[in-house]
C-alpha cells in the first residue's frame, strides 16, 4: 500500500512537470551549461537563470549532493516561487522527513566547509539553453524545478559571488534527474572541466553528441566502467539508511609507468559501513588519497622520476621537482604515466602530465595529489585537476561512467565547445 501511494505521488509530479512543459511544442534533446574555474578558490562555478523575473544565479558545481540549493535570505524575490506543502508529491520525491509550518524541508550544506542547516523545499522556474551537441540552441524553461532555500551563512568559503550549489548527484531531485523528467530525455549528463582560467568548460544534460572544436564528437570514443552506490550516505548531514548520491568507481590497482603500486587493496572497496572506495569530486581541487595509499603512490612516482631533482614540497603537495630538464609533450610535462586500473586490466583511466603535475612557480612542479589522512571516509577522491580536459559521462539510469582520458590526445580541450549560437 505504501509503495502504491508513493508511486502515485511520483506519477502525479511527473505528470505535472510534463504537462506544464508540454505547453511549448519544442522539446530539447539535451541542455548545456558553461562551467568556469574560480582562480582564487579553484572551485568550478556555473550560472543559471531562476525566478520571475529571471535572475542570473552563480552556483558552485558539486558532482555529489542531493539537491540544488540557493540563498533565499538575501535578495530572493520571485512571483513564481511555490513552497512544497507537507505530504505533497514534491516532498515525497525529495524524501523529506521534516515538516514545519506546513512546508517540508531538507538539509542544505556547504560541501567545502561541511556546514549544514535546515531549509524549506520549494519550486520555481529555471531556464537554460538547449543544445544539439554542436552549439547552444534556444532557451528552455523548467517551470517547476524543485530546490531548497539555504541560508546566507552557508556561502562562507565559496567562490566570490556564488549564492548556492548546483548539484549533479544521482538523487531523484538532483539536476540531472529533474531535467530528464522535465524534458523527457535520458538520465545522463556529461562534465568537461576546462584547465583554462579564462575559457569555459561545459556540462551537458542528456545524451550526445558532445562535439568540441574542431568537430570532435567525444561521445563516440568513451571507455566505460560501472558506477557503484555507496550504501551509506557520504553527505555531511543525512538520515540513517540514506545511500550516497555520489559517484563511485571500482579502482582495483594504481600503476606508475606500468608498475603496480603496492597497497592495501581492501581500502579500494566500500565496506559495510560505507568506508573506502573511490569517488569522483568537482569540489576537491586535487585527488585526495588515504595516507598509506598516498605514501606508496608518492614513493613509486618519485622512484620512476629517476634523476630529476626533487625540491622542498610546496603545500598541500608532498612531492615537488625542479622543472628544469622535464620535457614537454602534447599531454603536458613528460613525467611517468599514472594508470587507474578498473574492472579489468584492459579498462584503464590514464593520467598524463597535464593532469598529474601542477606548476607552482616558474621552476617548480608538484605531483597534484594530496594526503587525506588515516581512515578517511573515502580512500580515494579523484579531484578537479585530474578531471580537467577529460570528458566524463554519467549514465544514472544504467549506473555507468564513460570517460575519455585526456582530450589533448585528440587535439581538443574542454574549452572547445562552441558556445556561439547557430
PyMOL commands that set and color helices and strands:
alter all, ss='L'
color gray80, all
select helices_A, chain A and resi 2-21+89-93+152-155+175-183+218-221+265-268+291-304+353-356+384-387+407-410+414-416
alter helices_A, ss='H'
color red, helices_A
select strands_A, chain A and resi 30-38+43-50+55-62+69-71+82-83+98-100+103-106+119-131+136-150+164-167+188-192+201-206+211-212+216-217+223-228+248-249+253-256+259-260+278-280+287-289+310-311+320-322+328-329+332-333+338-341+348-351+357-361+364-367+369-371+380-382+391-395+400-403
alter strands_A, ss='S'
color yellow, strands_A
deselect
rebuild
show_as cartoon
